[in-house]
Amino acid sequence: MGKDPGIVLYQFAFSHYNEKVRWALDYKGLPRQDRPLLPGFHARTVAKRSGGPTTTPLLEVGGRAVHESADIIRDLEARKPTPALYPEEPEARAEVDRWIEWFDDEVGPAVRLALFHELLADAAYAARIFTSGRSGVKPALYRRVFPMLVPMLRKKMSIDEVAAGHARVTIDDAIERVSRAVQATGYLVGDRFTAADLTGASLLFPLYFPPEHEFPLPTPRSPAIEAWLARWQNAPVEPWVREMFAKYR
Ligand SMILES: N[C@@H](CCC(=O)N[C@@H](CS)C(=O)NCC(=O)O)C(=O)O
């Protein structure tokens, strides 16, 4: 029998849902082995392990695959209860789950769609982002073929100016709602850091790219990404996202 590889994370370097799980693992001091995947060429690898779905992150531990970032975090919490990401009281736990569901189902997809709309305007830059932290023949080839994948990606993800406009409205709403909710204590639920804060800050990180994020934006930045960053600068949620990363990431 081979050596137990421990916790293995199949992931995209750049994705905010993946950042969420990396953060939870690091926060709990759980070492991981990364299996970085390239968007567009990931589906077979993920589906084989998940039993169907192709989304990342996917975690493998003890021969078992755990899919969906929220389920992965619950699994990690059970595996290593401290430091805790969930409060003890059932009502507070339910409140954490309500925030997570909203972030995962509405905010995360809106941030991705609006950002991709800008990113795909410069395919060469997008390909550099998607191959962040990787060197070698495969990423180099990927950068060559990526521009040809752009129309397929736009179609698969239904990305166009109208959809991006709707997504920006959802982001504006999220900014408003989160900044109001954290006003009293600095946290979304109660007065301490929970999985709700970790999820919210992760899914909003692409508005700010805080320095604690593992994969900084490649430089020089594309004009579209500069405009994207300028758009969210000084929005009322910025100090909270940056603080969560600075204190807990
Ligand atoms: N609800 C899922 C969403 C994950 C997700 O949308 N992942 C995207 C990257 S941001 C992905 O892997 N997409 C590839 C695909 O759908 O095949 C979760 O929380 O894990």
The ligand as an ORCA input file, in Angstrom:
! r2SCAN-3c Opt
* xyz 0 1
  N     -20.901     25.800     -4.767
  C     -19.567     25.428     -5.183
  C     -19.092     26.423     -6.214
  C     -17.683     26.147     -6.694
  C     -17.409     26.765     -8.043
  O     -18.287     27.401     -8.659
  N     -16.180     26.538     -8.540
  C     -15.815     27.024     -9.862
  C     -14.590     27.920     -9.774
  S     -14.995     29.479     -9.064
  C     -15.420     25.836    -10.722
  O     -14.652     24.992    -10.300
  N     -15.937     25.779    -11.962
  C     -15.619     24.763    -12.908
  C     -16.811     23.979    -13.395
  O     -17.958     24.355    -13.107
  O     -16.584     22.961    -14.062
  C     -18.657     25.400     -3.940
  O     -18.943     26.136     -2.988
  O     -17.707     24.614     -3.915
*
